[in-house]
């Protein structure tokens, strides 16, 4: 169901209900210069906050576009029903005490009462519209009126209140809270905010994604409109109890699945609130993506070295200067200055606006974007005027090259708010705090998602059974996944008779164990099966030809995720992946090229790719297996989990030698 939130978010009339909360909302609207009428509603008071109060909703001059409901939860249900019946545009349900307090039935009644009328909450702080001065907000905030800016959307009221207090110059158009999101979810509210042409980007503090396919669609639509989406994700999806027997459950847990989803959807993910704000600043000024080739300029060798050191964990690239740049910069700066990237241009040109502009422009022209480390002195105790030529040169370099030029203060407090606001007005995004700036720049390099990509629908947790390896191997064979030649028997005598014709060395495995190695149910390198002892607890036996001439072992795991549909995790086989935490996770569907690209992010990838003369593993064959099994998971909803540990990889080809598969019962 698509709801029209325009009247709620951009109201021309506001009703407020409650006493103290109503006064606060009125005060905030007055402070921000809201031009429309604000109508307090109270059964006994004649006036609230200096405005005439109406005894009931029916007594209002008309149906309000937006209503802040600051009454108790039981009365809220009745009020919402009355507003919906009179054709109101929407409401903020402020009261707590619903599903979060063990009363989901009351929340269901609220949604039913609202019908088609949009409501935010319950247990919701509200919405601030800084574009029009309309505040359905019962508390202080740190924002200002703007003509265009970013939206801040949060599943935590306190977090977004704190964000509104920023002094980084970021123009904020909207602040919005979801509360319990009983009716309006994350993607729907974000889409409604982004539909305002005055909104340039959106930043979200997310505790949980309620509809992953809708969120991916939102991200794609935002990119198409030239608007960036930035997300700080807290809280981690817990692996279901049914997956407890697998390595994949632990490896794909935590934030691996959510980070993979955000990346594949083209959403910039950040790790801190300051990075969220600075990335939004980049998107506000320059749009949803900057290129990866960066240059860095500073007038100190210490700053240049610090940039290099702090950038390394983010994987940022500072390619060398071109020969033409080297010659021109040398002509301007003289023989003492070493031309490099990051560049320490010394202080020989300090205060010379023309030469500084020439250096900054020459350097920036050869890159996608530039970092200009500069810390103007605090204006309350110092005179920052000597820094103005360098700041002007940054603006000029950005304009003449058409490339993003970022003034970056080493410490966030070294760039005052008024200066930041002015520079953003000039089309330059100053970034506060060197490490934060580097994290924001990395996030701003996030590529768009594959067009039309959507995760598979999530399936709720259910009871499952573990297939024995023989059943699992049959399933792999049906999916055209290479497996060793082998034979199955209910007893040792049976499997020995059926092993005739298999080429040694052989592997004998007991069936019925989740982890055969730990149970002592694997015997390797056998010339034949003569004289083998029974394996206690085995429900049957599998004998296979051992795979030889292997150059790598790979773990591959697919599992249902309660939010993101199906995840794929890859790493080196055995215990290596867990000990080194060196795995990659993707959310299905994926292509073979995407699988290969993800595996190249493994720290141990060089060992698979011919490091120091080692043979190259056929990782394309692994990618083919991953996609085939991924398609099986998508095509067969009854499949819960597939883990192969290991896939043995040769220089040509790969073979799945062990399979742990779960399916619904």
Secondary structure by P-SEA (a helix, b strand, c coil): ccccccccccccbbbbcccaaaaaaaaaaaaacccbbbbbbbcccccccccbbbccccccccccccccccccaaaaaaaaaaaaaacccbbbbccccccccccaaaaaaaaaaacccccccccccccccccccccccccccbbbbbcbbbbbbcccaaaaaaaaaccccccccbbbbbcccccccaaaaaaaaaccccccbbbbbccccccaaaaaaaaaaaaaacbbbbbbccbbbbccccccccaaaaaaccaaaaaaaaaaabbbbbccaaaaaaaaaaaaccccccccbbbbbbccaaaaaaaaaaacccccccccccaaaaaaaaaacccccccccccccccccccaaaaaaaaaaaaaccccbbbbbbbcccccccccccaaaaaaaaaaaaaaacccccccccccccccaaaaaaaaaacbbbbccaaaaaaaaaaaacccccccccccccccbbbbbbbcaaaaaaaaaaaccccccccccccaaaaaaacccccccbbbbbcccccccccccccccccccccccccccccccccccccccccbbbbbbbbbbccccbbbbbcccccccccccbbbbbcccccaaaaaaaaaaccccccccccccccccaaaaaaaaaaaaaaaaaaccccccccccccccccccccccbbbbbbcc
